[in-house]
Amino acid sequence: MENRKRNSERVDVLGIEFDGISLDETVERVMRFVREGGPVFAVTPNVDHTNHFRKNREYREALREAHLVVADGVPLLWAAKLLGTPLRGRVNGTDLFEALAGACSREGRSIFLMGGMPGVAEKCAEKLREVSPSLKVAGTYAPAKGYLDNSKECAKMVGKVRDAKPDILFLGLPGPGAEIWIHRHYRECGMPVCINVGASFDFVSGEVKRAPRFFQKTGLEWLHRLFTQPKKLWRRYIIGNPVFIFRVVAQFLRKRLSRAK
């Protein structure tokens, strides 16, 4: 499998090396990985993930070894531009999920949906088939709570994917646990591509309403999510966003000082 470091333009934001490609280019890259047979894994870090990257060693290792790293979040685009290395566009996890499902339908490829509360992945599969009736869904599974530290549950997850033999495994689980699980197990699963798309199962299934387009395009999708899920997300946004801003400004100042020397 090709080495991402040799074949992609990379943009460093807070230590995470993002691939400087658009949504359409990401879909093309992932489908090429599928045709090549893998195994590879892709990640879609957002602002919250930049804070986990700083604190969690295993998560850092996962992102550094990922074959594709794309920016899910308009604030990351702002940060990259401020740092003098602009990205080509946001690669939102839900948009990528839906686009890849469509591409798999057109190419006769299969997908596996792992994550969400019981029944959510099935609803998600139904919604995807409404748009792409020929889409092959090889299977769905909702892992038990605490799956990451449960060796029996992890073995069950791997076994279900191996038996289903999908072309792409989509995880709809919170980070950084999902990315750590992928990093530990993607080679065992036997599928070409694995990617975590976070809350996308909830959005596509209709369990959670996604922010209106205005909020998505202006970088305020986080504000909509905060208002709709305050108990779940207040810490991520009220504490995490200022930390992100402070760290980006610090990186910007370090770059300016290094150039002045």
ZIRAJO-V279378 format. One line per field, one symbol per residue. ss: DSSP state (H for helix, E for strand, - for the rest). phi: phi as a letter, one per 20 degrees, with the letter a starting at -180 (. if undefined). burial: + if it has 16 or more other ideal C-beta (glycine too) atoms within 10 Angstrom, else -. A space follows every 50 residues. Layout:
ss->???
phi->???
burial->???
This chain:
ss->---HHHH--EEEE--EEEE---HHHHHHHHHHHHHH---EEEE---HHHH HHHHH-HHHHHHHHH--EE----HHHHHHHHH----------HHHHHHHH HHHHHHH--EEEEEE----HHHHHHHHHHHH----EEEEEE-----HHH- HHHHHHHHHHHHHH---EEEEE----HHHHHHHHHHHHH---EEEE---H HHHHH-------HHHHH---HHHHHHHH-HHHHHHHHHHHHHHHHHHHHH HHHHHHHHHH-
phi->.fegfeccfdceclneeefeceffffgfffffgfffnmecccccfdggff ffgfedfffgffffefebccedqggffgfffgencfeerfdfffffgfff ffffffemedccdcqmfgnfffffffffffecgefedfrbadffgmgfdd fffffffffffffflfecededcfeegffffgffcffffmdfccbedlef fffffnfcfffgggfffemdgffffffecfffdffgefeffffgfgffff fffffffffff
burial->---+---+--+-++-++++++-+-+++-+++-++---+++++++++++++ +++--+--++-++--+++++++++++++++--+-+-++++++++++++++ +-+++---++++++++---++-+++--+------+-+++++++---+--- ---+--++-++--+-++++++++-+++++++++-++--++++++++++++ +++++----++---++--++++-+++------+--++--++--+--++-- +----------
